[in-house]
Amino acid sequence: MLWFDCISVFLSRCFFLGVLMEVLLTGSAGFIGYHLAKHLIGLGHTVTSIDNINPYYSVDLKYARLQSLGFDRIAIDDGALVASSTSPDHQFIKMDLCDRELTREFFLGKRFDCFCHLAAQPGVRYSIENPMSYIDHNINAFANVLEGARHQKIGHFVFASSSSVYGLNAAHPYQTSHSTSHPASLYAATKKSNEMMAHAYSHLYGIPTTGLRFFTVYGPWGRPDMAPMLFLDAIVNDRPIKVFNQGEMFRDFTYIDTIVDGCARVLQNPAHADPFWRTGVPAPNTSSAPFALYNIGGESTVKLTDFIATLETVVGRKVQKNFLDMPPGDIVHTEACMDDFSTRFGELESVDLAVGLQNMFSWYRSHVHSLDYFKSFHSQLN
């Protein structure tokens, strides 16, 4: 381990005892953003969070997450900064980051120690049907927040990438040193573009930027468009599920607490220039600029049919499976190598898949009966 990596691991492990930060967080009504906001507030940091509450999936679910953070739905209005009723160090503003002028005005006079940008248009299959939404929210909005970070001289810009960027690469487990030049979907292409745009800003303006490639995230308050929640809801309500590629798919399922822990460690430790980086043989995951890329996953890589069987065991009920061919834009196998992350930030605690799914099911039974979070996605199961 290099000396500067040893120092980084030491500092990251001191995070929980370390200096409190002013954090700007986007996507706080989303799945990961909600949990990260809650975690950071719990550690004593001051958080300003942003979300446009996009109707891609249930806005009721998004407002329920915000309610859990102390923001009453009635009090939330476009452009208004609202204080949390439960956490005095947390403020929220509903704002569309696609609006260049509004985003520019927001950053005027502001000062944050670090910026975690999680807001984006998610979904591989939806990007085939609605490509321009991805250009708007994942490219244009990303450029707007990079400009804000540049003018505000942000201390560390951390952003969400995706395991989807590995695309047609068939080498497993995925390493951040692998090529990501052949994305299989527009969603993946926009996330790859984010990584390239962030590097350009690091190179030109010296902004420390870190991209985090998340691998299939699941857990309480999860997204209703993703397989874990879709399948759970179908099993509970005795509906069939679609099993693509005849079940011959593997996914690296990562519990939400693991993702949040990883994000929190990274936020406190800005990217640095790699002194061994060379232009002749350029490593894609580091740079002569303060830029880095990391995977967060490597927890439970399982075959899709085995994942379904585990979920059936947790719920205590079988589900009818409709086996289908591989859909356009999807990837057969995802699996994260976490070596470079662990070297710099220490190993993340792993959560057993059955335990994580049980936690998700317990949340589901406590919350979903009150609001139909899944209504707009039932058609995907038939």
C-alpha positions as a Markdown table, in Angstrom:
| # | Residue | x | y | z |
|---|---|---|---|---|
| 1 | Met | 0.0 | 0.0 | 0.0 |
| 2 | Leu | 1.4 | 3.4 | -1.0 |
| 3 | Trp | 2.1 | 6.0 | 1.8 |
| 4 | Phe | -0.6 | 8.4 | 0.6 |
| 5 | Asp | -3.2 | 5.5 | 0.5 |
| 6 | Cys | -2.2 | 4.6 | 4.1 |
| 7 | Ile | -2.9 | 8.2 | 5.1 |
| 8 | Ser | -6.2 | 8.1 | 3.2 |
| 9 | Val | -7.4 | 5.0 | 4.9 |
| 10 | Phe | -6.5 | 6.5 | 8.3 |
| 11 | Leu | -8.4 | 9.7 | 7.5 |
| 12 | Ser | -11.4 | 7.8 | 6.2 |
| 13 | Arg | -11.6 | 5.7 | 9.3 |
| 14 | Cys | -11.5 | 8.9 | 11.3 |
| 15 | Phe | -14.5 | 10.2 | 9.4 |
| 16 | Phe | -16.9 | 9.3 | 12.1 |
| 17 | Leu | -14.9 | 11.3 | 14.6 |
| 18 | Gly | -13.7 | 13.9 | 12.1 |
| 19 | Val | -14.5 | 17.5 | 11.1 |
| 20 | Leu | -18.1 | 18.3 | 10.5 |
| 21 | Met | -19.0 | 19.5 | 7.0 |
| 22 | Glu | -21.4 | 21.7 | 5.1 |
| 23 | Val | -22.7 | 19.2 | 2.4 |
| 24 | Leu | -24.8 | 19.9 | -0.7 |
| 25 | Leu | -26.7 | 16.8 | -1.7 |
| 26 | Thr | -28.9 | 16.4 | -4.8 |
| 27 | Gly | -31.5 | 13.7 | -5.3 |
| 28 | Ser | -32.5 | 13.6 | -1.6 |
| 29 | Ala | -36.0 | 12.4 | -2.4 |
| 30 | Gly | -34.5 | 9.5 | -4.2 |
| 31 | Phe | -33.6 | 6.1 | -2.8 |
| 32 | Ile | -29.9 | 6.5 | -2.1 |
| 33 | Gly | -30.1 | 10.3 | -1.5 |
| 34 | Tyr | -32.7 | 9.8 | 1.2 |
| 35 | His | -30.6 | 7.3 | 3.1 |
| 36 | Leu | -27.4 | 9.4 | 2.6 |
| 37 | Ala | -29.1 | 12.5 | 3.9 |
| 38 | Lys | -30.3 | 10.7 | 7.0 |
| 39 | His | -26.9 | 9.2 | 7.6 |
| 40 | Leu | -25.0 | 12.5 | 7.2 |
| 41 | Ile | -27.4 | 14.3 | 9.5 |
| 42 | Gly | -27.0 | 11.5 | 12.0 |
| 43 | Leu | -23.2 | 12.1 | 12.0 |
| 44 | Gly | -23.8 | 15.8 | 12.8 |
| 45 | His | -23.1 | 17.3 | 9.4 |
| 46 | Thr | -25.1 | 20.2 | 8.0 |
| 47 | Val | -27.0 | 19.2 | 4.8 |
| 48 | Thr | -28.7 | 21.3 | 2.1 |
| 49 | Ser | -30.5 | 19.0 | -0.2 |
| 50 | Ile | -32.2 | 19.4 | -3.6 |
| 51 | Asp | -34.7 | 17.3 | -5.6 |
| 52 | Asn | -37.1 | 18.1 | -8.4 |
| 53 | Ile | -39.5 | 15.2 | -7.3 |
| 54 | Asn | -39.6 | 13.8 | -10.8 |
| 55 | Pro | -42.7 | 11.7 | -11.6 |
| 56 | Tyr | -40.7 | 8.9 | -13.2 |
| 57 | Tyr | -41.9 | 6.8 | -10.3 |
| 58 | Ser | -44.4 | 7.5 | -7.5 |
| 59 | Val | -44.1 | 11.0 | -6.2 |
| 60 | Asp | -46.0 | 9.8 | -3.1 |
| 61 | Leu | -43.0 | 7.6 | -2.3 |
| 62 | Lys | -40.6 | 10.5 | -2.8 |
| 63 | Tyr | -42.7 | 12.8 | -0.6 |
| 64 | Ala | -42.9 | 10.0 | 2.1 |
| 65 | Arg | -39.1 | 9.8 | 2.1 |
| 66 | Leu | -38.9 | 13.6 | 2.6 |
| 67 | Gln | -41.6 | 13.4 | 5.3 |
| 68 | Ser | -39.4 | 10.9 | 7.1 |
| 69 | Leu | -36.6 | 13.5 | 6.9 |
| 70 | Gly | -38.9 | 16.2 | 8.5 |
| 71 | Phe | -40.2 | 18.0 | 5.4 |
| 72 | Asp | -44.0 | 18.3 | 5.2 |
| 73 | Arg | -45.4 | 17.9 | 1.7 |
| 74 | Ile | -47.6 | 21.0 | 2.1 |
| 75 | Ala | -44.6 | 23.2 | 3.0 |
| 76 | Ile | -42.6 | 22.1 | -0.1 |
| 77 | Asp | -42.9 | 24.6 | -3.0 |
| 78 | Asp | -40.7 | 25.2 | -6.1 |
| 79 | Gly | -37.7 | 27.3 | -5.2 |
| 80 | Ala | -38.5 | 27.6 | -1.5 |
| 81 | Leu | -35.8 | 26.6 | 1.1 |
| 82 | Val | -37.6 | 24.6 | 3.8 |
| 83 | Ala | -36.1 | 23.7 | 7.2 |
| 84 | Ser | -36.5 | 20.1 | 8.5 |
| 85 | Ser | -38.8 | 19.9 | 11.5 |
| 86 | Thr | -36.7 | 17.0 | 13.0 |
| 87 | Ser | -33.2 | 18.0 | 12.0 |
| 88 | Pro | -32.2 | 21.7 | 12.4 |
| 89 | Asp | -29.1 | 21.2 | 10.3 |
| 90 | His | -31.0 | 20.0 | 7.3 |
| 91 | Gln | -32.7 | 22.2 | 4.6 |
| 92 | Phe | -34.4 | 21.2 | 1.4 |
| 93 | Ile | -35.3 | 23.0 | -1.8 |
| 94 | Lys | -37.4 | 21.7 | -4.6 |
| 95 | Met | -35.6 | 22.7 | -7.8 |
| 96 | Asp | -35.0 | 21.4 | -11.3 |
| 97 | Leu | -31.3 | 21.4 | -12.0 |
| 98 | Cys | -32.0 | 21.3 | -15.8 |
| 99 | Asp | -32.8 | 25.0 | -15.4 |
| 100 | Arg | -29.5 | 26.6 | -16.1 |
| 101 | Glu | -30.3 | 30.0 | -14.7 |
| 102 | Leu | -32.0 | 28.8 | -11.5 |
| 103 | Thr | -29.0 | 26.5 | -10.9 |
| 104 | Arg | -26.6 | 29.4 | -11.4 |
| 105 | Glu | -28.6 | 31.6 | -9.0 |
| 106 | Phe | -28.7 | 28.9 | -6.4 |
| 107 | Phe | -25.0 | 28.7 | -6.2 |
| 108 | Leu | -24.5 | 32.5 | -5.9 |
| 109 | Gly | -23.2 | 33.3 | -2.5 |
| 110 | Lys | -23.2 | 29.7 | -1.3 |
| 111 | Arg | -20.4 | 27.9 | 0.4 |
| 112 | Phe | -20.2 | 24.1 | 0.8 |
| 113 | Asp | -17.3 | 21.9 | 1.8 |
| 114 | Cys | -18.4 | 19.1 | -0.5 |
| 115 | Phe | -21.1 | 18.3 | -3.0 |
| 116 | Cys | -22.7 | 14.9 | -3.6 |
| 117 | His | -24.6 | 14.8 | -6.8 |
| 118 | Leu | -27.0 | 11.9 | -6.9 |
| 119 | Ala | -29.8 | 13.4 | -8.9 |
| 120 | Ala | -30.3 | 11.8 | -12.3 |
| 121 | Gln | -32.8 | 10.1 | -14.6 |
| 122 | Pro | -32.4 | 6.4 | -13.7 |
| 123 | Gly | -33.4 | 3.3 | -15.6 |
| 124 | Val | -31.8 | 1.4 | -18.5 |
| 125 | Arg | -35.0 | 0.3 | -20.3 |
| 126 | Tyr | -36.8 | 3.7 | -19.8 |
| 127 | Ser | -33.8 | 5.3 | -21.7 |
| 128 | Ile | -34.8 | 3.4 | -24.8 |
| 129 | Glu | -38.3 | 4.9 | -24.7 |
| 130 | Asn | -37.5 | 8.4 | -23.5 |
| 131 | Pro | -34.0 | 9.2 | -24.5 |
| 132 | Met | -34.3 | 13.0 | -24.3 |
| 133 | Ser | -35.1 | 12.8 | -20.6 |
| 134 | Tyr | -31.6 | 11.4 | -20.1 |
| 135 | Ile | -30.0 | 14.1 | -22.1 |
| 136 | Asp | -31.8 | 16.8 | -20.1 |
| 137 | His | -31.3 | 15.4 | -16.6 |
| 138 | Asn | -28.0 | 13.4 | -17.0 |
| 139 | Ile | -26.1 | 15.6 | -19.4 |
| 140 | Asn | -27.4 | 19.2 | -19.3 |
| 141 | Ala | -28.2 | 19.2 | -15.5 |
| 142 | Phe | -24.8 | 17.6 | -14.8 |
| 143 | Ala | -23.1 | 20.4 | -16.8 |
| 144 | Asn | -25.1 | 23.0 | -14.8 |
| 145 | Val | -24.0 | 21.6 | -11.4 |
| 146 | Leu | -20.3 | 21.3 | -12.6 |
| 147 | Glu | -20.4 | 25.0 | -13.4 |
| 148 | Gly | -21.9 | 25.7 | -10.0 |
| 149 | Ala | -19.1 | 23.6 | -8.3 |
| 150 | Arg | -16.5 | 25.4 | -10.4 |
| 151 | His | -17.7 | 28.9 | -9.5 |
| 152 | Gln | -18.2 | 28.0 | -5.8 |
| 153 | Lys | -14.8 | 26.4 | -5.7 |
| 154 | Ile | -16.2 | 23.3 | -4.1 |
| 155 | Gly | -13.8 | 21.2 | -2.0 |
| 156 | His | -14.9 | 17.9 | -3.4 |
| 157 | Phe | -17.4 | 17.0 | -6.0 |
| 158 | Val | -18.7 | 13.4 | -5.7 |
| 159 | Phe | -21.2 | 12.0 | -8.2 |
| 160 | Ala | -23.2 | 8.9 | -8.9 |
| 161 | Ser | -22.1 | 6.8 | -11.8 |
| 162 | Ser | -23.3 | 3.3 | -12.5 |
| 163 | Ser | -22.2 | -0.3 | -13.1 |
| 164 | Ser | -24.0 | 0.1 | -16.4 |
| 165 | Val | -20.9 | 2.0 | -17.8 |
| 166 | Tyr | -19.1 | -1.4 | -18.2 |
| 167 | Gly | -21.5 | -2.2 | -21.1 |
| 168 | Leu | -20.3 | -4.9 | -23.4 |
| 169 | Asn | -17.2 | -5.6 | -21.3 |
| 170 | Ala | -17.3 | -9.3 | -20.4 |
| 171 | Ala | -14.4 | -9.4 | -18.0 |
| 172 | His | -15.5 | -10.2 | -14.4 |
| 173 | Pro | -15.3 | -8.9 | -11.8 |
| 174 | Tyr | -15.5 | -5.4 | -13.2 |
| 175 | Gln | -12.5 | -3.3 | -12.3 |
| 176 | Thr | -12.3 | 0.5 | -12.6 |
| 177 | Ser | -9.2 | 0.0 | -14.7 |
| 178 | His | -11.3 | -1.8 | -17.3 |
| 179 | Ser | -12.5 | -0.2 | -20.6 |
| 180 | Thr | -15.9 | 1.4 | -20.5 |
| 181 | Ser | -15.9 | 2.4 | -24.2 |
| 182 | His | -18.9 | 0.3 | -25.3 |
| 183 | Pro | -22.0 | 1.2 | -23.4 |
| 184 | Ala | -25.1 | -0.9 | -24.1 |
| 185 | Ser | -27.7 | 1.8 | -23.4 |
| 186 | Leu | -28.1 | 5.5 | -23.5 |
| 187 | Tyr | -28.4 | 5.6 | -19.8 |
| 188 | Ala | -25.0 | 4.0 | -19.5 |
| 189 | Ala | -23.6 | 6.4 | -22.1 |
| 190 | Thr | -24.8 | 9.4 | -20.1 |
| 191 | Lys | -23.2 | 8.1 | -17.0 |
| 192 | Lys | -19.9 | 7.5 | -18.9 |
| 193 | Ser | -20.3 | 11.1 | -20.2 |
| 194 | Asn | -20.6 | 12.3 | -16.6 |
| 195 | Glu | -17.3 | 10.6 | -15.7 |
| 196 | Met | -15.6 | 12.3 | -18.7 |
| 197 | Met | -17.1 | 15.7 | -18.0 |
| 198 | Ala | -16.0 | 15.5 | -14.4 |
| 199 | His | -12.5 | 14.7 | -15.4 |
| 200 | Ala | -12.4 | 17.6 | -17.7 |
| 201 | Tyr | -13.4 | 20.0 | -14.9 |
| 202 | Ser | -10.8 | 18.4 | -12.6 |
| 203 | His | -8.1 | 18.8 | -15.3 |
| 204 | Leu | -9.1 | 22.4 | -16.2 |
| 205 | Tyr | -10.0 | 23.9 | -12.8 |
| 206 | Gly | -8.4 | 21.6 | -10.2 |
| 207 | Ile | -11.8 | 20.5 | -8.7 |
| 208 | Pro | -11.4 | 17.2 | -6.9 |
| 209 | Thr | -14.0 | 14.9 | -8.4 |
| 210 | Thr | -14.9 | 11.3 | -7.5 |
| 211 | Gly | -17.3 | 9.1 | -9.5 |
| 212 | Leu | -19.0 | 6.2 | -7.7 |
| 213 | Arg | -20.2 | 3.3 | -9.8 |
| 214 | Phe | -23.1 | 1.8 | -7.9 |
| 215 | Phe | -24.1 | -1.9 | -8.4 |
| 216 | Thr | -27.8 | -2.9 | -8.1 |
| 217 | Val | -28.9 | -1.2 | -4.9 |
| 218 | Tyr | -31.8 | -2.6 | -2.8 |
| 219 | Gly | -33.3 | -2.2 | 0.7 |
| 220 | Pro | -36.0 | -0.3 | 2.6 |
| 221 | Trp | -37.5 | 2.7 | 0.8 |
| 222 | Gly | -36.2 | 1.2 | -2.5 |
| 223 | Arg | -37.1 | 2.2 | -6.0 |
| 224 | Pro | -40.3 | 0.5 | -7.3 |
| 225 | Asp | -38.9 | 0.3 | -10.8 |
| 226 | Met | -36.0 | -2.0 | -9.8 |
| 227 | Ala | -36.2 | -5.8 | -9.7 |
| 228 | Pro | -35.9 | -6.3 | -5.9 |
| 229 | Met | -39.0 | -4.2 | -5.1 |
| 230 | Leu | -40.9 | -5.2 | -8.3 |
| 231 | Phe | -40.4 | -8.8 | -7.5 |
| 232 | Leu | -41.3 | -8.4 | -3.9 |
| 233 | Asp | -44.5 | -6.6 | -4.7 |
| 234 | Ala | -45.4 | -9.2 | -7.2 |
| 235 | Ile | -44.8 | -12.1 | -4.8 |
| 236 | Val | -46.9 | -10.5 | -2.1 |
| 237 | Asn | -49.8 | -9.7 | -4.5 |
| 238 | Asp | -49.6 | -13.1 | -6.4 |
| 239 | Arg | -48.7 | -11.6 | -9.7 |
| 240 | Pro | -46.3 | -13.1 | -12.2 |
| 241 | Ile | -42.8 | -11.6 | -12.8 |
| 242 | Lys | -40.7 | -11.3 | -16.0 |
| 243 | Val | -37.4 | -13.2 | -15.8 |
| 244 | Phe | -35.2 | -12.0 | -18.6 |
| 245 | Asn | -32.6 | -14.0 | -20.5 |
| 246 | Gln | -34.4 | -17.1 | -19.3 |
| 247 | Gly | -33.0 | -16.4 | -15.9 |
| 248 | Glu | -29.3 | -16.7 | -17.1 |
| 249 | Met | -28.3 | -13.3 | -15.6 |
| 250 | Phe | -26.1 | -12.4 | -12.6 |
| 251 | Arg | -26.4 | -9.3 | -10.6 |
| 252 | Asp | -24.2 | -7.8 | -7.9 |
| 253 | Phe | -26.9 | -6.8 | -5.3 |
| 254 | Thr | -25.7 | -4.2 | -2.9 |
| 255 | Tyr | -27.5 | -3.3 | 0.3 |
| 256 | Ile | -28.3 | 0.4 | 0.8 |
| 257 | Asp | -26.3 | 0.7 | 4.0 |
| 258 | Thr | -23.2 | -0.4 | 2.2 |
| 259 | Ile | -23.7 | 2.2 | -0.5 |
| 260 | Val | -24.3 | 4.9 | 2.1 |
| 261 | Asp | -21.2 | 4.0 | 4.2 |
| 262 | Gly | -19.1 | 4.1 | 1.0 |
| 263 | Cys | -20.5 | 7.5 | 0.0 |
| 264 | Ala | -19.8 | 8.9 | 3.4 |
| 265 | Arg | -16.2 | 7.7 | 3.5 |
| 266 | Val | -15.5 | 9.1 | 0.0 |
| 267 | Leu | -17.1 | 12.6 | 0.7 |
| 268 | Gln | -14.6 | 13.2 | 3.5 |
| 269 | Asn | -11.6 | 12.3 | 1.4 |
| 270 | Pro | -11.2 | 14.4 | -1.8 |
| 271 | Ala | -9.6 | 12.8 | -4.9 |
| 272 | His | -5.9 | 13.5 | -5.4 |
| 273 | Ala | -3.7 | 13.5 | -8.5 |
| 274 | Asp | -2.0 | 10.1 | -9.0 |
| 275 | Pro | 1.8 | 10.7 | -9.0 |
| 276 | Phe | 2.3 | 7.5 | -11.1 |
| 277 | Trp | -0.2 | 8.3 | -13.8 |
| 278 | Arg | 1.3 | 8.5 | -17.2 |
| 279 | Thr | -0.1 | 9.8 | -20.5 |
| 280 | Gly | 1.6 | 7.0 | -22.5 |
| 281 | Val | -0.4 | 4.3 | -20.7 |
| 282 | Pro | -3.3 | 6.3 | -19.2 |
| 283 | Ala | -5.2 | 4.5 | -16.4 |
| 284 | Pro | -8.9 | 5.4 | -16.9 |
| 285 | Asn | -9.8 | 5.4 | -13.1 |
| 286 | Thr | -7.1 | 7.9 | -12.0 |
| 287 | Ser | -5.4 | 11.0 | -13.5 |
| 288 | Ser | -2.7 | 13.6 | -13.2 |
| 289 | Ala | -5.8 | 15.7 | -12.2 |
| 290 | Pro | -7.5 | 15.2 | -8.8 |
| 291 | Phe | -9.9 | 12.7 | -10.2 |
| 292 | Ala | -10.9 | 9.1 | -9.3 |
| 293 | Leu | -13.5 | 6.4 | -10.0 |
| 294 | Tyr | -14.6 | 3.6 | -7.6 |
| 295 | Asn | -17.0 | 0.7 | -7.6 |
| 296 | Ile | -19.3 | 0.3 | -4.7 |
| 297 | Gly | -20.6 | -3.3 | -4.8 |
| 298 | Gly | -19.0 | -6.7 | -4.6 |
| 299 | Glu | -21.5 | -7.9 | -1.9 |
| 300 | Ser | -23.8 | -10.5 | -3.3 |
| 301 | Thr | -23.3 | -11.5 | -6.9 |
| 302 | Val | -25.9 | -14.1 | -7.6 |
| 303 | Lys | -27.8 | -15.7 | -10.4 |
| 304 | Leu | -31.2 | -14.0 | -11.0 |
| 305 | Thr | -33.1 | -17.2 | -10.4 |
| 306 | Asp | -31.3 | -17.7 | -7.1 |
| 307 | Phe | -32.1 | -14.2 | -6.1 |
| 308 | Ile | -35.8 | -14.8 | -6.8 |
| 309 | Ala | -35.6 | -18.1 | -4.7 |
| 310 | Thr | -34.1 | -16.2 | -1.8 |
| 311 | Leu | -36.8 | -13.6 | -2.0 |
| 312 | Glu | -39.5 | -16.3 | -2.2 |
| 313 | Thr | -38.1 | -17.8 | 1.0 |
| 314 | Val | -38.1 | -14.4 | 2.8 |
| 315 | Val | -41.7 | -13.8 | 1.9 |
| 316 | Gly | -42.8 | -17.4 | 2.3 |
| 317 | Arg | -44.5 | -17.7 | -1.0 |
| 318 | Lys | -43.7 | -18.8 | -4.6 |
| 319 | Val | -44.2 | -16.6 | -7.6 |
| 320 | Gln | -45.1 | -17.5 | -11.2 |
| 321 | Lys | -42.2 | -16.8 | -13.5 |
| 322 | Asn | -42.5 | -15.8 | -17.2 |
| 323 | Phe | -39.1 | -16.5 | -18.8 |
| 324 | Leu | -38.2 | -14.1 | -21.6 |
| 325 | Asp | -35.4 | -13.3 | -23.9 |
| 326 | Met | -32.8 | -10.6 | -23.1 |
| 327 | Pro | -34.2 | -7.1 | -23.6 |
| 328 | Pro | -32.3 | -4.4 | -25.5 |
| 329 | Gly | -29.7 | -2.5 | -23.5 |
| 330 | Asp | -29.4 | -4.9 | -20.6 |
| 331 | Ile | -26.2 | -6.6 | -19.4 |
| 332 | Val | -25.9 | -10.3 | -18.6 |
| 333 | His | -23.4 | -10.2 | -15.7 |
| 334 | Thr | -22.4 | -7.4 | -13.2 |
| 335 | Glu | -19.9 | -8.0 | -10.5 |
| 336 | Ala | -17.7 | -5.4 | -8.7 |
| 337 | Cys | -14.1 | -5.6 | -7.8 |
| 338 | Met | -13.6 | -3.4 | -4.7 |
| 339 | Asp | -9.8 | -3.6 | -4.3 |
| 340 | Asp | -9.0 | 0.0 | -5.1 |
| 341 | Phe | -11.8 | 1.3 | -2.9 |
| 342 | Ser | -10.8 | -0.9 | 0.1 |
| 343 | Thr | -7.1 | 0.2 | -0.4 |
| 344 | Arg | -8.0 | 3.8 | 0.0 |
| 345 | Phe | -11.0 | 3.8 | 2.3 |
| 346 | Gly | -11.0 | 0.5 | 4.1 |
| 347 | Glu | -13.3 | -2.4 | 3.6 |
| 348 | Leu | -17.1 | -1.9 | 3.8 |
| 349 | Glu | -19.1 | -4.1 | 6.0 |
| 350 | Ser | -21.0 | -6.7 | 4.0 |
| 351 | Val | -24.7 | -7.5 | 4.5 |
| 352 | Asp | -26.0 | -11.0 | 3.7 |
| 353 | Leu | -28.5 | -11.0 | 0.9 |
| 354 | Ala | -31.2 | -12.8 | 2.9 |
| 355 | Val | -30.8 | -10.4 | 5.8 |
| 356 | Gly | -31.0 | -7.4 | 3.4 |
| 357 | Leu | -34.1 | -8.8 | 1.7 |
| 358 | Gln | -35.7 | -9.5 | 5.1 |
| 359 | Asn | -35.1 | -5.8 | 6.1 |
| 360 | Met | -36.7 | -4.7 | 2.8 |
| 361 | Phe | -39.7 | -7.0 | 3.3 |
| 362 | Ser | -40.2 | -5.7 | 6.9 |
| 363 | Trp | -40.2 | -2.1 | 5.6 |
| 364 | Tyr | -42.6 | -3.1 | 2.8 |
| 365 | Arg | -45.1 | -4.6 | 5.2 |
| 366 | Ser | -45.0 | -1.5 | 7.4 |
| 367 | His | -45.3 | 1.2 | 4.7 |
| 368 | Val | -46.6 | 0.1 | 1.3 |
| 369 | His | -50.2 | -0.7 | 2.5 |
| 370 | Ser | -50.7 | 3.1 | 3.0 |
| 371 | Leu | -49.7 | 4.3 | -0.5 |
| 372 | Asp | -49.6 | 2.5 | -3.9 |
| 373 | Tyr | -46.0 | 3.2 | -4.7 |
| 374 | Phe | -46.1 | 0.5 | -7.4 |
| 375 | Lys | -49.2 | 1.4 | -9.4 |
| 376 | Ser | -47.3 | 2.9 | -12.4 |
| 377 | Phe | -45.1 | -0.2 | -12.7 |
| 378 | His | -47.7 | -3.0 | -12.5 |
| 379 | Ser | -47.7 | -3.1 | -16.3 |
| 380 | Gln | -44.1 | -4.2 | -16.4 |
| 381 | Leu | -45.0 | -7.4 | -14.6 |
| 382 | Asn | -47.6 | -8.7 | -17.0 |
